[in-house]
Amino acid sequence: MPPTGLARVSSTKKGAHLEFQNARVEIDRVGPSIFRVGLAVGDARYDTSFALVDDKKPIAATDVVVDDVNVTVRIDEYAAVIRRDTGAIRFTNENGSLLRDVEAPFQFDGQSILVSKLLRPDEHFFGLGEKTGWLDKRGREYTMWNSDIPYATTTDPLYVSIPFTLGYTGGAWYGVFVDYPGRIEFDLGSKQDEYWSFRVHHRAFRYYLVCGTSPREIVETFTELTGRSPMPPAWALGYHQSRWSYFPDDEVRSLVKEFRAREIPLDVFHLDIDYMDGYRVFTWDPRGFSDPAALVSDLAAQDVRIVTIVDPGVKKDPEYSVYAEGIADGHFCAELDGTVYHGEVWPGTAAFPDFTQAKTRKWWAEKHATLFDAGVAGIWNDMNEPSDFSQPTKTVPNDLVLKNDDDPRSFREAHNYYGSAMATAARQAFEAHSPRKRAFVLTRAGYAGVQRVSAVWTGDNASTWEHLAMSIPMMVNLGLSGVPIVGSDVGGFAADATGELFARWIEAACLTPFFRCHSAIRTRRQEPWAFGRRIEDVARKYISMRYTFLPYLYTKTFEAHTTGTPIMRPLFLEFPDDPGTLDINDEYMIGHAMLVAPVVRPGARAREVYLPPGGWFEWSTGVYYEGASHILADAPLSSLPLFVRAGSIIPTVAPAGAVSRLSHKTITLDVFPRRRAADENGSTIAEGTLYQDDGETNDYLDGKRRVMTFALDDTPTGLKFTFATTEKAFERTTEHLRLRIHHESIAEADAKGATVQSTRTIEGIAEIELDITERGEVTLKRIESPPDNPSGTAIGG
């Protein structure tokens, strides 16, 4: 049934409201480039959002025009045009129609609302949180309903539901965010080619149209709505080792010792469910982990941290204090008659905390004391869809009551938020027990805005080549959905990996924001040396390479914190005008400058790589390629095709066994100059940024951080390298720069604000050693006849 019988039109400073006999349609401006659409059946009310940041910024008055046919709400070059007779909405930009409803803004059947929009032949869809399949989501149906299901390549739904899609059509970009944490079904052209739709199983909800001129702008604006990720502790960007389960504590000690003896970097060990006493959360098994503080201390002496798993299911045991307190103080989810609900998970019969209550989140945070007192550094939330083995649906019943601080909802209405609410309580645990230290929380389940409190990994994948290939678009789409710190279980969680698969997965994941190897009980072991010396050497090489690039990764993590731009990006985020990037599933960007093209097929020893427009340098060989071309990259088992965008300056350090062991006193800057056009009279041919802080505390939020910028200019008289400190409240640790300018040959250097220690050219790379202050410049004189530098050839060139 569509809206019928328009009764009243009201215009406000922010928009327009249309009241029909059976429904309401509202269009409001809620940001400089955001329309909010409210749809309601009868007198149904809108629920308070769990996703949005409480933003008190004033919104400028909105231009509203009412005539006999339409009501128009305008934001600069964008407009929402609502038909008075049907309520149908057409969103336009300065070039014409952007999105158009089909006949009416919605249809409703008493329990759900269906919104349909015209589907254009060139329309593409990205985002939607954690979904199987390829990068472009067109042509399939997707359900938002967090589920604990061992997944295959087409399984849907999974663990994280973020109902935000980034769309592209007719050369224009837009974002649609449907803010409802219950069941939503997206049909992106699966059943018909004429329209796409989303069905919300509720009688009133709001969705947001995010406008912008580029995909980056859309994502940045969306994260203004839902929040951005805080900086993780620096050690969290190191390598993590995990298994279900490492037991007892002596095995953990032995494995850490093995990492150090084999000189494989390691920062974090994860303890899965068997560290607990009978799977009771916030306990330690007295047989296997009799002295957890001693274990933490022993590992800390080797610069390794412990992260422990925490599940929401609380064992039904009246002598277990967490259960007894939860019953006495009303912390558990209940049925309609007030009876505490019990399901079945790892500890057996269990109750589930109601994390929609502030008092329950506070209580849960306090219960983490047994972990923090032992020195645990991070919290890993699992099973928080929530999983319930006793139900056919594998989750708790829909009709449980969530108190939600005196604004009660059924579980059906907030199902997808449960994981985010639990992660919020885990973050509050750090505030309660370790307020000076940055929190590291990892969650399996979540809803829009989960990035404010937690990192996300893609759950229980399998050790198959298909899952390796699929992990790339899964992580990229999570980043486009607002979650920048993402990772997959390297090597695969279920089933047995082969040595080749493990090596290729290490290569593919070594620069992803979260980097953890994890495997299931009774599967083949997946420590880096478990597959023999050859595979161990590959693992050591690429785990070590990650530590080399940590200054760049850390800088891009800060960019994600400040702008919402993901760390791991699809190529089209950097090259939105290149249609060739829209359907690339097996390559990704790290930041703006690094393109990773891993091998994701068994037996392959070369692969085709698409390089977008501009110049590109192969990292391992220094070979230069002109972009907008396909090349054939050699990729023996020990090789990862990795390319750097011309015009970039990449900060690196010498690798070490742990993040805390890295020395930032000397930073190497690999400079990859853009080739200057013949008629250019001087220009900036490379630039970069380095972000630094203490890596441990939240002082960076108070401005205690350091940002350095670098630039290389091509002038009529030679090259000029400049550096400057734009933020300097954090004590300077870098005193020495090593410039490596690729495809240049330098005769001499003269510096202001720096001291030149040496200058030389080796194999087409000019190397200059500098002692630096806060800012300065170095004039570089070229050798008149530089050495021949290699350039690659495109396929068919």
Summary of the structure (lengths in Angstrom):
residues: 797
radius of gyration: 27.3
end to end distance: 59.0
largest distance: 86.9
contacts: 2881
relative contact order: 0.08
helix: 20%
strand: 36%
